[in-house]
Amino acid sequence: MKAIVWSKNACPFCDQAKGLLKMKGIEYEERNVNTNWTKEQLLEAVPTARTVPQVFLDDKLIGGFQELKKYFDEVKNAN
C-alpha cells in the first residue's frame, strides 16, 4: 500500500495522520504545501479540499485524519 499525505507546517492533524500511517507500517510521501508543493497543486489533486491533511491510499482519497482513522477502524472490523 502506498500513501500520499498533503500537509502543512505546524498542523496537529497532519502529524497525527502521519503517525497513524507509521504505526500501521505504511510508507507515505508527504506533500507539504509550505515547502515543495503549492495550495494550487493540492486543489488540483483534491478540488474540494478546505483543510489538511488530505490522505490518499493507493490513489484513493480517504480524506483528513478523522476519515483515515475511521477507514482503519472499518478495515479492522471487516477482518
LORO-782163 format. One record per residue (C-alpha): x, y, z. Coordinates in steps of 0.5 Angstrom, whole numbers, plus 2048, in hexadecimal, padded with zeros to 3 digits. Example, Ala and Ser with C-alpha at 12.3 -4.5 7.8 and 13.67 -1.06 7.14 Angstrom:
# residues 2
8197F7810/81B7FE80E/
***
This chain:
# residues 79
800800800/8038077FE/80080D801/801815800/7FF81A805/7FE821804/80082580A/80382C80C/80782E812/80582E819/7FF82A817/7FD82581D/7F8821819/7FE820814/80281E819/7FD81981C/7FB816815/803815813/80481281A/7FE80D819/80180B812/80780A815/80480681B/801802815/807801812/80580580B/80A809808/80880F805/80A815801/80981C805/807822800/808828805/80482E802/809832806/80F830803/81082C7FC/80882C7FA/8038317F9/7FC8327FB/7FA8327F4/7FD82B7F3/7F98297F9/7F382C7F6/7F58287EF/7F58217F3/7EF8237F7/7EB8287F5/7E68287FB/7EC829800/7EB82E805/7F082B80A/7F682780B/7F882180C/7F581E805/7F7817805/7F78127FF/7F880B800/7F98077F9/7F780D7F6/7F080D7F9/7EE8147FD/7ED812804/7EC819807/7EF81C80D/7F2819814/7EB817816/7E9814810/7F0810810/7EE80D817/7E780B815/7EA80880F/7EF804813/7E9802818/7E5800813/7EA7FB810/7EC7F8816/7E57F7818/7E47F4811/7E97EE812/
***
